[in-house]
Amino acid sequence: MIFYKKNILICLLISLFFFNCEREHNTVKTIEGDVILTSQSEINEFGKHNYIRVKGSVFIGPFDKEGDLLQSETDITNLDGLSNLDSIDGELHICRNNKLLNVDECLNNLTIVQQGIVIFENTNLRSMNGFNNLIYVTNINIINQNKLVEIIGFSNLTELDGNLVLSNIQFLENLDGLTNLTKIGGRLEINYCDALTSLPAFLNLTNIGYDLNLEMNSNLQSLEGFSNLTILGNSLGIRRNNKLKNIDGLGNIIKIPGQIWLEGNTELTDIGGIRNLSVLGGTLWLENNNSLTHFNGFSNLDTVWGSVRIEYNNALLDVDSLINLSYIGESLMIGVNEKIQNVDGLRNVAYVGKNLELQYNAELTNLCGLRSFFTNGTLGGYCSMGSNKYNPAVNDIIDGNCSQ
C-alpha cells in the first residue's frame, strides 16, 4: 500500500514537472502585446528568445512606445532575429530603416499576419524575396521605396482579404512574387511606379473586391496582365499613364458597380479593350486623353446609372461606340472636345435622368444623333447646347435641321 502511494506521488511529480516545462516552453515561444524594435541590437535580442508568435503587432523602425512613426532612422541592417516567427496577430510594420538592403529569407517562416504588412520609406531597400511561406495577410502596403527593384517573395500567397497598394516605387521592375494571387478582396492600387512597363504578375488574378487604380505609372504600356480579371467590385481608375496606348486586357469585365475614370493618358489611342461591359453603376469619365481619336470601346454598354462625361479630349472625332447606350441615370456632358464632329453614337439614348450639356466643341456640326432622344426620350433636367460650331435649338433637331 505504501509502495502504491509512492508510485502515485512519483507520477504526480513527473506530471507536474512536464506541465511546468511545457508552460515555460509556451511562454518562451509566444509574446503578448505589441513588439517595438528600434535598433539592430534589439532585433538580435528578440531573436535569442526564439519567439514563434506575437499576440499583437510588430513595429520595426523609429517608432515611439505608442507605435507612432518618428522622423528619424535606425541602424537596422538585417531582420535575422525574426527568423523563427510563424504568426503575428496584428500588423507588421517595417519603416524608415535606411540601412536595410533586403527583406529576405529571414521572414520565410512567417505564415500568418492577421491585419497587414506595411513596408514604408526604407530608402535603400532593393529586394523583397522573403514571405515565401506566407499564406494569410489582410493588406499589403509597400510605399515610398526609392531603390526597390523587385518583389519576388509572397510566392505562396493566393488571396488577400484587403488591399494591395504599391505606391511611389520608381525603380520597381519585377512583381513575380505576386504571380499566384487569384483574389484581392479590397482594392489594387499601383501608383508612381515609373519602371513598370507591364503587369504580367496578375495573370492569375480573377477577382478584385473593390477598386482597381492605376495612376501616374509613366512607362506602363500594357494591361494584358489583367486578361483573366472577371470581377471588379467597385471602380476602375486609369489616370495619367503617359505611355499607355490601349486598355486591352480588361475585356472580360462585364459589370462595374462604381465609376470608370479614363483620364489624362496622353498616348491612349484605343479603348476597345472594354468591350463586354454592359452595366456601369456610377459615372463614366473620359477626360484629357489627347491622342484618342475614336470612341471605340464600350460597344455593349447599355446602362450607366451615373453620368457620362466626355470632356477635354482634343483629338476625339466621334462617340460611335456608344451606339447601344440607352439609359443614363444622371447627366450627359460632352464638352471642350476640339475635333468632335458628330454625336451619332447617341442615337439610341432614351433616358437622361438629369441634365444634357453639349458645349464648346469647336468642330461639332452634326447633332442628328440626338433627334430620336429629343423626339421620344426623357430628360429629367435642363438642356444646354452652346459654343459649338453649330448650335441648333431642340425643335430644329426634332424637325431634322440638326446638321450643317
C-alpha positions as CSV (number, residue, x, y, z in Angstrom):
1,M,0.0,0.0,0.0
2,I,2.8,2.4,0.9
3,F,4.6,1.4,-2.3
4,Y,1.5,2.1,-4.4
5,K,1.2,5.6,-2.8
6,K,4.8,6.3,-3.5
7,N,4.3,5.4,-7.2
8,I,1.3,7.8,-7.3
9,L,3.3,10.5,-5.8
10,I,6.2,10.0,-8.2
11,C,3.8,10.1,-11.2
12,L,2.2,13.3,-9.9
13,L,5.7,14.9,-9.5
14,I,6.7,13.8,-13.0
15,S,3.5,15.2,-14.5
16,L,3.9,18.5,-12.7
17,F,7.4,18.7,-13.9
18,F,6.4,18.3,-17.6
19,F,3.5,20.6,-17.1
20,N,5.8,23.3,-15.8
21,C,8.3,22.7,-18.6
22,E,5.5,22.9,-21.2
23,R,4.2,26.1,-19.7
24,E,7.7,27.6,-19.7
25,H,8.2,26.4,-23.3
26,N,4.9,28.1,-24.4
27,T,5.8,31.3,-22.6
28,V,9.2,31.4,-24.3
29,K,7.6,30.8,-27.8
30,T,4.8,33.4,-27.5
31,I,4.9,37.1,-26.6
32,E,1.9,39.0,-25.6
33,G,1.2,42.5,-26.9
34,D,3.0,44.7,-29.4
35,V,6.7,44.4,-30.1
36,I,8.7,47.6,-31.0
37,L,12.2,47.1,-32.3
38,T,14.2,50.3,-33.0
39,S,17.8,49.0,-33.3
40,Q,19.8,46.1,-34.6
41,S,20.7,45.1,-31.0
42,E,17.0,44.9,-30.2
43,I,16.4,42.7,-33.3
44,N,19.3,40.4,-32.2
45,E,18.0,40.2,-28.6
46,F,14.5,39.4,-29.8
47,G,16.0,36.6,-31.9
48,K,17.6,34.9,-28.8
49,H,14.1,34.1,-27.4
50,N,13.0,32.1,-30.4
51,Y,9.5,33.6,-30.4
52,I,7.1,31.9,-32.8
53,R,4.0,34.0,-32.2
54,V,3.4,37.7,-31.4
55,K,-0.1,38.3,-30.0
56,G,0.0,41.9,-31.2
57,S,1.7,44.0,-33.8
58,V,5.4,44.2,-34.7
59,F,7.0,47.6,-35.4
60,I,10.5,47.7,-36.9
61,G,11.9,51.2,-37.2
62,P,12.0,54.5,-35.3
63,F,8.7,54.1,-33.5
64,D,7.8,55.5,-30.1
65,K,6.2,53.5,-27.3
66,E,2.7,54.0,-28.8
67,G,3.7,52.7,-32.2
68,D,3.8,56.1,-33.8
69,L,6.5,56.5,-36.5
70,L,9.1,59.2,-35.8
71,Q,11.1,61.4,-38.3
72,S,14.4,59.6,-37.8
73,E,16.0,56.3,-38.9
74,T,17.6,53.2,-37.4
75,D,20.9,51.2,-37.6
76,I,19.0,48.1,-38.6
77,T,20.7,46.1,-41.4
78,N,19.0,42.7,-41.2
79,L,15.9,41.1,-39.7
80,D,17.5,37.7,-38.9
81,G,16.2,37.9,-35.3
82,L,12.7,37.4,-36.7
83,S,13.6,34.1,-38.4
84,N,11.5,31.9,-36.1
85,L,8.3,33.9,-36.3
86,D,5.4,31.9,-37.6
87,S,2.4,34.3,-36.9
88,I,1.6,37.9,-36.0
89,D,-1.8,38.6,-34.7
90,G,-1.7,42.3,-35.6
91,E,0.3,44.2,-38.2
92,L,3.9,44.1,-39.3
93,H,5.5,47.5,-40.0
94,I,9.0,47.8,-41.4
95,C,9.6,51.6,-41.8
96,R,12.5,54.0,-42.2
97,N,15.3,51.6,-41.8
98,N,17.7,53.2,-44.3
99,K,20.5,50.6,-43.8
100,L,18.2,47.7,-44.6
101,L,19.0,46.4,-48.1
102,N,16.8,43.3,-48.3
103,V,13.8,41.7,-46.7
104,D,14.9,38.2,-47.4
105,E,14.6,34.6,-46.2
106,C,14.7,35.6,-42.6
107,L,10.9,36.0,-42.8
108,N,10.2,32.8,-44.7
109,N,8.8,31.0,-41.6
110,L,6.1,33.6,-41.3
111,T,2.8,32.1,-42.4
112,I,0.1,34.5,-41.0
113,V,-0.1,38.2,-40.5
114,Q,-3.6,38.8,-39.4
115,Q,-4.0,42.6,-40.1
116,G,-1.5,43.6,-42.7
117,I,2.1,44.4,-43.8
118,V,3.4,47.9,-44.2
119,I,6.8,48.5,-45.9
120,F,7.4,52.2,-45.8
121,E,10.4,54.5,-46.6
122,N,13.3,52.1,-46.3
123,T,15.3,54.2,-48.7
124,N,18.0,51.6,-49.6
125,L,15.8,48.5,-49.7
126,R,16.5,46.9,-53.1
127,S,14.8,43.5,-53.0
128,M,11.9,41.7,-51.2
129,N,12.4,37.9,-51.5
130,G,11.0,36.9,-48.2
131,F,7.5,36.0,-47.0
132,N,7.6,32.9,-49.2
133,N,5.6,30.8,-46.8
134,L,3.0,33.5,-46.0
135,I,-0.5,32.1,-46.7
136,Y,-2.6,34.8,-45.0
137,V,-2.4,38.5,-44.7
138,T,-5.2,41.1,-44.9
139,N,-3.4,44.0,-46.5
140,I,0.0,44.7,-48.1
141,N,1.2,48.3,-48.4
142,I,4.6,49.0,-50.0
143,I,5.1,52.7,-50.2
144,N,7.9,55.2,-50.9
145,Q,10.7,52.7,-51.6
146,N,13.2,54.7,-53.6
147,K,15.5,51.8,-54.6
148,L,13.3,48.8,-54.6
149,V,13.7,46.8,-57.8
150,E,11.9,43.5,-57.2
151,I,9.2,41.9,-55.2
152,I,9.9,38.2,-55.6
153,G,8.6,37.0,-52.2
154,F,5.0,36.1,-51.3
155,S,5.1,33.1,-53.6
156,N,2.6,31.0,-51.6
157,L,0.1,33.8,-51.3
158,T,-3.1,33.2,-53.3
159,E,-5.6,35.6,-51.8
160,L,-5.8,38.9,-49.9
161,D,-8.8,39.8,-47.8
162,G,-8.0,43.5,-48.0
163,N,-5.8,45.9,-50.2
164,L,-2.6,45.6,-52.2
165,V,-1.0,49.0,-52.6
166,L,2.2,49.7,-54.4
167,S,2.9,53.4,-54.5
168,N,5.9,55.6,-55.3
169,I,8.4,52.9,-56.1
170,Q,10.2,54.4,-59.0
171,F,12.6,51.6,-59.9
172,L,10.3,48.6,-59.4
173,E,10.5,46.3,-62.4
174,N,9.6,42.8,-61.2
175,L,6.5,41.7,-59.4
176,D,7.0,38.0,-59.9
177,G,6.4,37.2,-56.3
178,L,2.7,38.0,-56.7
179,T,2.0,35.7,-59.6
180,N,-0.1,33.2,-57.6
181,L,-2.6,35.8,-56.5
182,T,-6.1,34.9,-57.7
183,K,-8.2,37.3,-55.5
184,I,-7.8,40.7,-53.8
185,G,-10.7,41.4,-51.5
186,G,-10.2,45.1,-51.3
187,R,-8.5,47.4,-53.8
188,L,-5.5,47.0,-56.0
189,E,-3.6,50.3,-56.4
190,I,-0.4,50.8,-58.4
191,N,0.8,54.4,-58.5
192,Y,4.0,56.2,-59.3
193,C,5.9,53.1,-60.3
194,D,7.8,54.5,-63.2
195,A,9.8,51.5,-64.2
196,L,6.8,49.1,-64.7
197,T,6.0,48.6,-68.4
198,S,3.6,45.7,-68.0
199,L,1.8,43.7,-65.2
200,P,2.2,40.0,-66.1
201,A,2.3,39.1,-62.4
202,F,-1.5,39.5,-62.3
203,L,-2.4,36.9,-65.0
204,N,-3.9,34.6,-62.4
205,L,-6.0,37.4,-60.8
206,T,-9.7,36.9,-61.4
207,N,-11.4,38.9,-58.7
208,I,-10.8,42.4,-57.2
209,G,-13.4,43.1,-54.5
210,Y,-13.2,46.9,-54.6
211,D,-11.2,49.3,-56.8
212,L,-8.5,48.9,-59.5
213,N,-6.5,52.1,-59.6
214,L,-3.5,52.6,-61.9
215,E,-2.2,56.2,-61.8
216,M,1.0,58.0,-62.8
217,N,2.9,55.0,-64.0
218,S,4.9,56.9,-66.6
219,N,6.2,53.9,-68.6
220,L,3.2,51.5,-68.3
221,Q,2.4,50.3,-71.8
222,S,0.2,47.2,-71.3
223,L,-2.7,46.0,-69.2
224,E,-2.7,42.4,-70.7
225,G,-1.8,41.1,-67.2
226,F,-5.5,41.6,-66.3
227,S,-6.8,39.4,-69.1
228,N,-8.3,36.9,-66.6
229,L,-10.0,39.5,-64.4
230,T,-13.7,39.0,-64.5
231,I,-15.0,40.6,-61.2
232,L,-14.4,44.2,-60.2
233,G,-16.4,45.1,-57.1
234,N,-16.4,48.9,-57.4
235,S,-14.5,51.3,-59.6
236,L,-11.8,51.4,-62.3
237,G,-9.4,54.3,-62.4
238,I,-6.7,54.6,-65.2
239,R,-5.2,58.1,-64.9
240,R,-2.1,59.8,-66.3
241,N,-0.2,56.7,-67.5
242,N,1.6,58.6,-70.3
243,K,2.9,55.6,-72.3
244,L,-0.3,53.6,-72.2
245,K,-1.7,53.2,-75.7
246,N,-4.6,50.8,-75.1
247,I,-6.5,49.1,-72.3
248,D,-6.6,45.6,-73.8
249,G,-6.7,43.1,-71.0
250,L,-9.9,44.4,-69.5
251,G,-12.2,42.7,-71.9
252,N,-13.5,40.0,-69.5
253,I,-15.1,42.5,-67.1
254,I,-18.9,42.6,-67.8
255,K,-20.1,44.7,-64.8
256,I,-18.6,47.6,-62.8
257,P,-20.7,48.8,-59.9
258,G,-18.8,52.0,-59.4
259,Q,-17.1,54.6,-61.6
260,I,-14.7,54.4,-64.6
261,W,-12.1,57.1,-64.9
262,L,-10.0,57.2,-68.1
263,E,-8.2,60.5,-67.6
264,G,-5.0,62.1,-68.7
265,N,-3.5,59.2,-70.6
266,T,-1.7,61.3,-73.2
267,E,-0.8,58.4,-75.6
268,L,-4.0,56.4,-75.3
269,T,-5.4,55.8,-78.8
270,D,-7.6,52.7,-78.2
271,I,-10.2,52.0,-75.6
272,G,-11.7,49.0,-77.3
273,G,-10.4,46.7,-74.5
274,I,-13.5,47.4,-72.5
275,R,-15.8,45.6,-74.9
276,N,-18.0,43.4,-72.8
277,L,-19.2,45.8,-70.2
278,S,-23.0,46.1,-70.2
279,V,-23.8,48.0,-67.0
280,L,-21.9,50.7,-65.2
281,G,-23.1,51.6,-61.7
282,G,-21.5,55.0,-61.5
283,T,-20.1,57.7,-63.8
284,L,-18.1,57.2,-67.0
285,W,-15.3,59.9,-67.1
286,L,-13.4,60.2,-70.3
287,E,-11.2,63.3,-69.9
288,N,-7.9,64.7,-71.2
289,N,-6.9,61.8,-73.4
290,N,-5.4,63.9,-76.1
291,S,-4.4,61.1,-78.6
292,L,-7.7,59.4,-78.6
293,T,-9.4,59.9,-81.9
294,H,-12.3,57.3,-81.8
295,F,-14.5,56.2,-79.0
296,N,-14.1,52.6,-80.0
297,G,-14.8,50.8,-76.7
298,F,-18.0,50.2,-74.6
299,S,-19.9,48.9,-77.6
300,N,-22.0,46.6,-75.4
301,L,-22.7,49.3,-72.8
302,D,-26.5,49.7,-72.3
303,T,-26.9,51.3,-68.9
304,V,-25.0,54.0,-67.0
305,W,-26.5,54.7,-63.6
306,G,-24.4,57.7,-63.0
307,S,-23.3,60.3,-65.6
308,V,-21.4,60.2,-68.9
309,R,-18.7,62.9,-69.1
310,I,-16.7,63.2,-72.3
311,E,-14.5,66.3,-71.9
312,Y,-11.2,67.8,-73.0
313,N,-10.3,65.0,-75.4
314,N,-8.6,67.2,-78.1
315,A,-8.3,64.6,-80.9
316,L,-11.7,62.8,-80.4
317,L,-13.8,62.7,-83.6
318,D,-16.9,60.7,-82.5
319,V,-18.6,58.7,-79.9
320,D,-19.8,56.0,-82.3
321,S,-19.1,53.1,-79.9
322,L,-21.8,54.2,-77.5
323,I,-24.4,53.0,-80.1
324,N,-26.1,50.6,-77.6
325,L,-26.3,53.1,-74.7
326,S,-30.0,53.7,-73.8
327,Y,-30.1,54.7,-70.2
328,I,-28.1,57.4,-68.3
329,G,-29.2,57.8,-64.7
330,E,-27.8,61.3,-64.2
331,S,-26.3,63.7,-66.7
332,L,-24.7,63.6,-70.2
333,M,-21.9,66.1,-70.7
334,I,-19.8,66.4,-73.9
335,G,-17.6,69.5,-73.8
336,V,-14.4,71.0,-74.9
337,N,-13.6,68.3,-77.4
338,E,-11.9,70.3,-80.1
339,K,-12.4,68.0,-83.1
340,I,-15.6,66.0,-82.4
341,Q,-17.8,66.3,-85.4
342,N,-21.0,64.4,-84.6
343,V,-22.8,62.5,-81.8
344,D,-24.2,59.7,-83.9
345,G,-23.3,57.2,-81.3
346,L,-26.0,58.6,-79.0
347,R,-28.9,57.7,-81.3
348,N,-30.3,55.0,-79.0
349,V,-30.2,57.0,-75.8
350,A,-33.8,57.2,-74.5
351,Y,-33.4,58.4,-70.9
352,V,-31.2,61.0,-69.2
353,G,-32.1,61.5,-65.5
354,K,-30.7,65.0,-65.0
355,N,-29.0,67.4,-67.5
356,L,-27.8,67.3,-71.1
357,E,-24.9,69.6,-71.9
358,L,-23.1,69.9,-75.2
359,Q,-20.8,72.9,-75.1
360,Y,-17.5,74.3,-76.5
361,N,-17.0,71.5,-79.1
362,A,-15.4,73.7,-81.8
363,E,-16.0,71.3,-84.8
364,L,-19.3,69.8,-83.7
365,T,-21.7,70.4,-86.7
366,N,-23.9,67.3,-86.6
367,L,-26.3,66.7,-83.7
368,C,-28.7,64.3,-85.6
369,G,-27.7,61.5,-83.2
370,L,-29.9,63.3,-80.6
371,R,-33.0,63.6,-82.8
372,S,-34.6,60.4,-81.5
373,F,-33.9,61.3,-77.9
374,F,-35.4,64.8,-78.2
375,T,-38.4,63.4,-80.0
376,N,-39.2,60.3,-77.9
377,G,-36.9,60.3,-74.9
378,T,-37.0,61.6,-71.3
379,L,-34.8,64.4,-69.9
380,G,-35.1,64.9,-66.2
381,G,-33.2,68.2,-66.0
382,Y,-32.2,71.0,-68.3
383,C,-30.6,71.0,-71.8
384,S,-27.7,73.3,-72.6
385,M,-26.2,73.4,-76.1
386,G,-23.9,76.3,-77.0
387,S,-20.5,77.4,-78.2
388,N,-20.3,74.5,-80.6
389,K,-19.7,75.1,-84.3
390,Y,-23.4,74.5,-84.9
391,N,-26.0,75.2,-82.2
392,P,-29.5,74.3,-83.3
393,A,-32.5,74.6,-81.0
394,V,-34.1,71.4,-79.7
395,N,-37.1,72.0,-82.1
396,D,-34.7,72.3,-85.0
397,I,-33.1,69.0,-84.2
398,I,-36.6,67.4,-83.9
399,D,-37.5,68.8,-87.3
400,G,-34.4,67.4,-88.9
401,N,-32.4,70.6,-89.1
402,C,-29.7,69.0,-87.0
403,S,-26.6,69.3,-89.1
404,Q,-24.7,71.9,-91.0
